[in-house]
Amino acid sequence: MRRHRKAKIVATLGPASSSRATIVALARAGADVFRLNFSHGTHQQHAERLALIRSIEVELGRPIGVLMDLQGPKLRISTFAEGGIHLTVGQAFRLDLSDEPGTTERIGLPHPEIFAALAPGSELLLDDGRLRLEVLQCSAQHAETVVRAGGDLSDHKGVNVPGVLLPLSPLTDKDRLDLEYGLSLGVDWIALSFVQRPEDIAELKALVDGRALVMAKIEKPSAIEQLEEIVNLADGIMVARGDLGVEMPPELVPPTQKRIIRVCRARGRPVIVATQMLDSMIHAPVPTRAEASDVATAIYDGADAVMLSAESASGEYPLEAVSIMDRIIRQVEQDPLHQAMLDASHGEPRATAPDAISAALRQIAHTLALPVMVTYSSSGHTAVRVARERPEAPILCVTPRETTARRLALVWGVHAVVTKDAESVDEMTQAACALALEHGFAREGQSLVIAAGLPFGTPGATNLLQIAAVKGNPA
């Protein structure tokens, strides 16, 4: 199953997409990575879905990535005596640590870390930003506020504190239990919610200890302030526009998205654009034109992947959502402007041998109009560095590690194939040509360019570049 596009699709599994038949259909329609959202579902449900993915992977003969998304802290108010109230602009309203039922004058907020970080002038956003409170006075136990944007407020609505660095780990007790379970199942990527600072990524990476790759979800303005440091530490980045759009003005989200993609491309980190991409398809069989343009914009900007959340997890048209996303990506990538935009935003390689080889690989493939570039990589590092170049030709990554192939399912332009490691340059060349033929990347008589590291099997040792003629008959 070769994809005729370079950007990838992440589809979230849920009640609407739990059966084997549906997951097979989603993979055939274009899903490259499946997201398991640990904010919902039981451990058993996630285990069953992952087992189905692995069996489908064998059936389709294509590596499939699995992204585990940790829930993170959920900051919520308590309950009201009457189930809810209405807040009017200008009225006084108190939040405190009391467990007494809420009234029209106050509500419990069982998060002392919020009160510890507040100051007069701070804002509190309730119910996904629909209501806005300004803090007038506060202490370690309470906050006196005035309502700046009112409306109905009911039990357990979420709380956001924009512009405030909360003294809070992104890993709750639930997340730690989920993490160990997910790692025991063999997930490929771990997405961390509520990232505020680089130390949050370091904390998770220490727990993961190389058993999966770590993805930072950028959904807090405080993370934007240290974006470069977070990108350097993480293995990948998700532009989580839901919470990001709550905590910053909506007009700032598009330029912030572009900035995140630009930084990730410069550093060679895979980046996903997520949240509400085809939101109307939860209940409609076709997207709005604005949503189609939203997906297209992410592809023009060079994002590695675009993601479906409720559209594929609980929507009425999961297969249609994946199919139209696939068609949008392919249409954009056929536009000559797409490659021109990627070339115009291309960053300079670092002064390292792998980056120099990757840049040369891209230039050779362009100059000779080669149909494919081949990387030999046990860790996947070479393929990721070549993908950073956003070349015109697809990248065929040959790896002896199944885990590497699955992780690369998220990376722009990479088609990974698992095979035994080469023991000589001749064996490597013959295998590269045979696999390029078998997977439809080249025809007999064409040439391809290969990047590898010597000695073979040494992670990160990219130091060999070779042009080879494809010989033999395609199977």
C-alpha distance (Angstrom), angle and dihedral (degrees) to the residues before:
residue distance angle dihedral
M1 . . .
R2 3.76 . .
R3 3.81 116.9 .
H4 3.78 115.9 -135.7
R5 3.78 91.9 -146.0
K6 3.80 136.7 62.2
A7 3.81 105.8 -141.9
K8 3.79 113.9 78.4
I9 3.82 135.3 -133.1
V10 3.81 125.2 -132.9
A11 3.82 114.6 -161.8
T12 3.80 123.0 -168.5
L13 3.79 116.4 -135.5
G14 3.79 121.3 -139.8
P15 3.80 143.2 128.3
A16 3.82 92.4 -40.2
S17 3.81 93.4 50.1
S18 3.78 109.6 35.1
S19 3.79 102.5 106.5
R20 3.77 122.3 93.0
A21 3.80 91.8 -122.1
T22 3.80 92.4 54.3
I23 3.81 94.6 46.6
V24 3.82 90.5 49.2
A25 3.80 89.7 50.0
L26 3.80 91.8 49.0
A27 3.81 91.5 50.2
R28 3.80 92.0 48.2
A29 3.81 90.6 46.9
G30 3.80 92.1 54.6
A31 3.81 114.6 -76.5
D32 3.81 108.0 142.5
V33 3.81 98.0 174.1
F34 3.79 130.2 27.6
R35 3.80 120.2 -146.2
L36 3.79 120.8 -145.4
N37 3.80 107.0 -158.1
F38 3.80 108.1 -152.0
S39 3.81 90.8 -167.2
H40 3.81 84.1 80.7
G41 3.78 136.2 32.8
T42 3.78 133.9 30.5
H43 3.78 129.7 -81.2
Q44 3.78 89.3 -107.7
Q45 3.83 92.4 53.4
H46 3.80 91.6 50.6
A47 3.81 91.2 47.2
E48 3.79 90.9 51.5
R49 3.80 92.1 49.8
L50 3.78 92.8 48.3
A51 3.80 91.5 49.3
L52 3.81 89.0 52.7
I53 3.81 90.8 49.7
R54 3.80 91.6 52.8
S55 3.80 93.0 49.4
I56 3.83 91.0 46.9
E57 3.80 89.1 49.7
V58 3.80 89.2 60.2
E59 3.81 92.0 45.9
L60 3.80 93.6 51.2
G61 3.80 95.9 39.1
R62 3.79 92.0 -133.2
P63 3.84 129.5 111.4
I64 3.81 112.0 -112.5
G65 3.78 121.9 -160.4
V66 3.81 123.5 -138.0
L67 3.81 119.6 -152.0
M68 3.80 117.2 -163.3
D69 3.82 111.5 -155.7
L70 3.81 114.5 -157.4
Q71 3.80 116.9 -145.0
G72 3.80 98.7 -134.0
P73 3.81 125.2 -166.7
K74 3.78 115.9 -25.8
L75 3.79 110.7 -154.4
R76 3.80 109.5 -159.5
I77 3.79 140.0 160.1
S78 3.80 120.5 -118.0
T79 3.83 127.2 -113.1
F80 3.81 133.3 -67.3
A81 3.79 125.8 -128.4
E82 3.81 89.1 -123.3
G83 3.79 98.2 33.3
G84 3.80 94.2 -104.4
I85 3.81 148.3 1.2
H86 3.79 141.1 -151.9
L87 3.80 119.8 -115.2
T88 3.80 119.3 -152.4
V89 3.80 124.6 -152.4
G90 3.80 110.4 -96.8
Q91 3.79 97.6 20.4
A92 3.80 122.6 126.4
F93 3.79 117.4 -112.9
R94 3.78 130.5 179.4
L95 3.78 130.5 -150.3
D96 3.80 119.6 -165.2
L97 3.79 146.4 155.1
S98 3.81 94.6 -101.0
D99 3.80 117.5 122.5
E100 3.81 91.9 -147.9
P101 3.85 114.2 121.8
G102 3.80 113.1 -90.6
T103 3.81 126.3 -103.9
T104 3.79 136.8 -172.2
E105 3.82 87.1 -81.7
R106 3.82 103.3 45.7
I107 3.80 148.2 6.3
G108 3.78 135.4 -164.6
L109 3.78 118.8 -106.4
P110 3.83 106.6 -171.9
H111 3.80 95.7 -160.9
P112 3.82 113.2 99.2
E113 3.80 89.5 179.6
I114 3.81 88.8 68.6
F115 3.80 93.4 53.6
A116 3.81 89.5 46.4
A117 3.82 90.2 58.8
L118 3.83 100.8 40.6
A119 3.80 125.6 103.2
P120 3.81 132.8 177.2
G121 3.79 107.2 -74.3
S122 3.82 94.5 31.7
E123 3.80 117.7 132.3
L124 3.78 127.6 -131.2
L125 3.80 118.1 -160.5
L126 3.80 118.9 -159.0
D127 3.81 131.0 -165.2
D128 3.82 97.7 11.7
G129 3.79 91.8 -42.2
R130 3.78 96.8 -54.1
L131 3.81 90.9 122.7
R132 3.79 124.5 41.2
L133 3.80 128.4 -161.7
E134 3.80 128.7 -173.2
V135 3.80 118.1 -147.2
L136 3.81 113.6 -125.7
Q137 3.80 100.4 170.7
C138 3.78 132.0 1.1
S139 3.77 145.9 173.6
A140 3.78 137.0 178.9
Q141 3.84 89.2 -79.2
H142 3.81 106.4 36.5
A143 3.81 149.5 11.0
E144 3.80 126.8 -142.8
T145 3.79 108.5 -150.0
V146 3.78 142.1 174.8
V147 3.81 121.0 -137.2
R148 3.82 111.7 -114.9
A149 3.82 97.0 170.7
G150 3.80 116.7 23.0
G151 3.76 139.8 -166.7
D152 3.78 142.5 121.2
L153 3.80 117.2 -32.4
S154 3.80 124.7 -169.4
D155 3.81 139.1 178.1
H156 3.82 122.9 -50.6
K157 3.80 97.4 1.3
G158 3.78 116.1 165.9
V159 3.79 125.2 -99.8
N160 3.81 126.7 -146.6
V161 3.78 124.7 -171.0
P162 3.82 107.0 -162.4
G163 3.76 119.7 -160.6
V164 3.80 93.6 17.1
L165 3.81 125.5 107.7
L166 3.79 103.9 -140.6
P167 3.84 119.0 -147.2
L168 3.78 89.6 -125.4
S169 3.80 135.3 120.1
P170 3.80 114.1 -128.4
L171 3.81 88.3 -135.7
T172 3.79 115.2 81.0
D173 3.80 124.3 -170.7
K174 3.81 87.6 -99.3
D175 3.81 90.7 52.2
R176 3.80 92.0 52.1
L177 3.80 91.7 52.3
D178 3.81 91.3 44.8
L179 3.80 90.9 47.7
E180 3.78 94.7 55.5
Y181 3.79 90.9 45.8
G182 3.80 92.9 49.3
L183 3.77 92.1 48.1
S184 3.81 90.0 50.3
L185 3.80 88.0 55.5
G186 3.80 91.5 52.2
V187 3.82 103.8 -112.9
D188 3.80 114.9 178.7
W189 3.81 102.9 -145.0
I190 3.83 133.1 28.7
A191 3.82 116.4 -154.1
L192 3.81 114.5 -155.5
S193 3.81 119.2 -150.9
F194 3.81 126.6 -155.0
V195 3.82 95.2 30.5
Q196 3.81 109.0 175.5
R197 3.81 103.5 160.7
P198 3.83 142.3 7.0
E199 3.81 91.4 -96.7
D200 3.81 88.8 67.4
I201 3.81 90.3 62.5
A202 3.79 91.9 45.1
E203 3.82 89.7 53.1
L204 3.80 92.5 54.2
K205 3.80 94.9 42.6
A206 3.78 90.0 54.6
L207 3.81 89.8 55.1
V208 3.81 94.6 44.0
D209 3.82 91.8 47.9
G210 3.80 95.4 -167.7
R211 3.80 96.4 -50.6
A212 3.82 90.8 118.0
L213 3.79 138.8 -1.2
V214 3.80 119.3 -93.2
M215 3.79 123.7 -129.2
A216 3.81 122.3 -165.6
K217 3.79 115.8 -144.1
I218 3.79 108.0 -144.3
E219 3.79 103.4 -148.6
K220 3.82 103.1 126.3
P221 3.83 125.1 76.1
S222 3.81 88.3 -137.5
A223 3.82 88.1 63.9
I224 3.81 90.1 55.4
E225 3.80 89.3 58.2
Q226 3.82 89.8 61.3
L227 3.79 97.5 29.3
E228 3.81 98.3 133.9
E229 3.80 92.6 51.0
I230 3.82 92.1 48.2
V231 3.81 92.1 47.5
N232 3.80 90.3 50.5
L233 3.82 91.9 53.6
A234 3.81 99.7 40.6
D235 3.81 125.6 74.8
G236 3.82 91.0 -140.6
I237 3.80 141.7 -1.6
M238 3.80 134.0 -133.3
V239 3.80 120.0 -157.3
A240 3.82 96.2 -142.6
R241 3.77 99.1 -167.4
G242 3.81 96.5 178.9
D243 3.79 101.1 74.5
L244 3.79 90.9 23.4
G245 3.80 88.5 60.3
V246 3.81 90.7 50.1
E247 3.79 95.7 51.9
M248 3.81 98.2 43.4
P249 3.81 132.2 40.5
P250 3.82 110.7 -84.5
E251 3.80 92.4 -121.1
L252 3.83 89.0 63.4
V253 3.80 95.4 54.5
P254 3.86 97.9 77.3
P255 3.83 95.9 51.3
T256 3.81 89.7 42.5
Q257 3.80 90.0 52.6
K258 3.80 90.5 51.0
R259 3.79 91.6 48.1
I260 3.82 92.4 51.4
I261 3.82 91.5 49.7
R262 3.81 90.9 47.7
V263 3.82 93.1 51.1
C264 3.82 92.0 46.0
R265 3.79 92.4 50.1
A266 3.81 91.4 49.0
R267 3.82 90.9 51.1
G268 3.81 94.4 41.0
R269 3.81 94.9 -118.2
P270 3.83 120.4 146.2
V271 3.81 110.3 -114.3
I272 3.82 129.6 -161.6
V273 3.80 124.2 -160.4
A274 3.80 108.6 -147.9
T275 3.81 146.6 172.7
Q276 3.82 129.9 60.1
M277 3.80 94.7 1.9
L278 3.81 92.6 142.4
D279 3.80 97.5 6.4
S280 3.81 96.3 151.2
M281 3.82 88.9 60.4
I282 3.79 89.6 73.5
H283 3.80 83.7 83.9
A284 3.82 105.1 9.4
P285 3.83 130.7 65.6
V286 3.82 93.2 -136.1
P287 3.83 132.0 41.7
T288 3.76 126.8 -120.8
R289 3.80 117.0 -99.3
A290 3.80 88.5 -113.3
E291 3.81 90.4 56.8
A292 3.80 91.5 49.4
S293 3.80 88.3 52.0
D294 3.82 90.2 48.5
V295 3.81 91.5 56.4
A296 3.80 90.8 44.4
T297 3.81 92.4 51.3
A298 3.80 91.6 55.9
I299 3.81 89.7 51.1
Y300 3.81 93.7 47.5
D301 3.81 88.0 51.2
G302 3.80 90.5 54.7
A303 3.81 102.7 -109.9
D304 3.79 113.7 170.8
A305 3.79 93.7 -136.5
V306 3.80 145.4 0.1
M307 3.78 121.7 -144.4
L308 3.79 139.1 -141.5
S309 3.81 118.2 -153.2
A310 3.80 120.9 168.3
E311 3.83 88.8 2.1
S312 3.81 90.3 74.2
A313 3.82 100.9 19.7
S314 3.80 102.1 53.4
G315 3.79 106.8 -5.6
E316 3.77 127.4 114.7
Y317 3.83 94.8 -120.4
P318 3.83 109.8 40.2
L319 3.81 95.5 148.0
E320 3.79 93.0 47.5
A321 3.82 90.4 49.6
V322 3.80 92.7 54.9
S323 3.81 91.8 43.2
I324 3.81 95.5 52.2
M325 3.81 91.3 44.6
D326 3.81 88.5 53.4
R327 3.80 91.2 49.9
I328 3.81 93.1 48.3
I329 3.80 91.8 51.5
R330 3.80 93.7 48.0
Q331 3.80 91.9 47.8
V332 3.80 92.7 50.8
E333 3.80 92.8 46.7
Q334 3.81 90.1 53.6
D335 3.80 90.1 56.8
P336 3.86 110.6 98.8
L337 3.81 87.2 -141.4
H338 3.81 89.5 64.9
Q339 3.81 95.6 64.7
A340 3.80 90.5 39.1
M341 3.80 90.0 56.0
L342 3.79 92.0 47.5
D343 3.80 90.9 49.8
A344 3.81 92.0 47.6
S345 3.79 91.5 53.4
H346 3.80 94.6 42.7
G347 3.81 113.8 132.4
E348 3.77 128.6 -140.9
P349 3.81 116.2 -96.4
R350 3.78 119.5 -113.3
A351 3.80 119.1 -106.3
T352 3.81 93.6 -98.2
A353 3.80 132.4 112.7
P354 3.85 94.2 -117.4
D355 3.81 91.8 51.3
A356 3.79 92.7 45.3
I357 3.81 90.7 50.2
S358 3.82 91.0 46.7
A359 3.80 92.6 50.7
A360 3.81 90.5 47.7
L361 3.79 90.4 48.7
R362 3.79 90.6 55.4
Q363 3.81 92.7 47.2
I364 3.81 94.2 48.0
A365 3.80 92.4 49.1
H366 3.81 90.1 49.7
T367 3.81 96.5 45.2
L368 3.81 94.2 46.9
A369 3.84 94.3 36.0
L370 3.78 90.1 -127.2
P371 3.82 117.2 -175.2
V372 3.83 96.5 -136.7
M373 3.81 144.9 7.8
V374 3.81 119.2 -140.9
T375 3.79 124.9 -151.9
Y376 3.79 124.8 -170.2
S377 3.77 107.0 -151.8
S378 3.79 135.2 155.6
S379 3.82 94.2 -172.7
G380 3.83 97.9 33.6
H381 3.81 90.7 -123.6
T382 3.81 93.9 121.8
A383 3.81 92.6 51.1
V384 3.81 91.4 49.7
R385 3.81 91.7 50.2
V386 3.81 91.3 48.9
A387 3.82 90.2 48.0
R388 3.81 87.8 54.8
E389 3.81 86.9 66.2
R390 3.85 90.5 59.9
P391 3.83 92.1 -142.6
E392 3.78 126.3 -166.3
A393 3.81 93.5 -122.1
P394 3.82 121.9 68.6
I395 3.80 119.7 -107.2
L396 3.81 118.1 -121.6
C397 3.80 107.4 -163.1
V398 3.79 115.6 -162.0
T399 3.80 111.6 -162.1
P400 3.81 136.2 165.0
R401 3.82 91.0 -145.7
E402 3.78 123.0 84.0
T403 3.81 90.7 -161.3
T404 3.80 90.5 56.5
A405 3.81 92.2 50.5
R406 3.81 91.1 51.2
R407 3.79 93.5 48.8
L408 3.80 90.4 50.1
A409 3.82 90.6 56.6
L410 3.82 85.1 87.0
V411 3.81 96.7 51.1
W412 3.82 122.8 99.9
G413 3.79 115.9 -102.1
V414 3.82 96.7 -4.0
H415 3.80 123.7 131.6
A416 3.80 107.2 -175.9
V417 3.82 125.1 -155.9
V418 3.79 124.6 -172.4
T419 3.80 116.0 -137.7
K420 3.78 137.8 140.3
D421 3.79 117.6 -73.3
A422 3.80 117.3 -95.4
E423 3.79 119.3 -112.3
S424 3.80 98.0 -162.5
V425 3.80 140.3 21.5
D426 3.81 90.8 -109.7
E427 3.81 91.7 52.5
M428 3.80 90.1 47.4
T429 3.81 92.1 51.1
Q430 3.80 94.0 47.6
A431 3.81 92.0 48.2
A432 3.81 92.5 47.6
C433 3.79 92.4 52.2
A434 3.81 93.1 44.6
L435 3.82 93.0 50.0
A436 3.81 92.2 45.9
L437 3.80 88.2 55.0
E438 3.79 95.0 43.2
H439 3.80 94.5 50.1
G440 3.79 95.5 44.3
F441 3.79 99.2 -110.7
A442 3.80 97.5 119.1
R443 3.79 142.1 15.7
E444 3.79 131.0 -137.7
G445 3.78 110.3 -78.9
Q446 3.81 95.0 29.2
S447 3.78 124.0 107.7
L448 3.79 132.9 -131.1
V449 3.77 136.3 -169.4
I450 3.82 123.3 -125.6
A451 3.81 131.3 -158.3
A452 3.78 121.1 -167.3
G453 3.76 143.4 145.8
L454 3.78 129.2 -110.3
P455 2.93 127.3 -113.5
F456 3.81 91.0 41.5
G457 3.79 116.6 -116.7
T458 3.82 94.3 30.6
P459 3.84 108.4 129.6
G460 3.80 115.1 -129.0
A461 3.83 95.5 6.1
T462 3.81 98.9 123.1
N463 3.82 104.1 164.7
L464 3.81 107.4 129.3
L465 3.80 129.9 83.7
Q466 3.81 123.0 179.5
I467 3.81 137.9 169.9
A468 3.81 114.5 -146.7
A469 3.79 135.8 -176.5
V470 3.78 116.2 -126.2
K471 3.79 112.0 -123.0
G472 3.76 134.1 175.3
N473 3.78 134.1 47.9
P474 3.80 122.6 -65.3
A475 3.80 113.9 -114.7
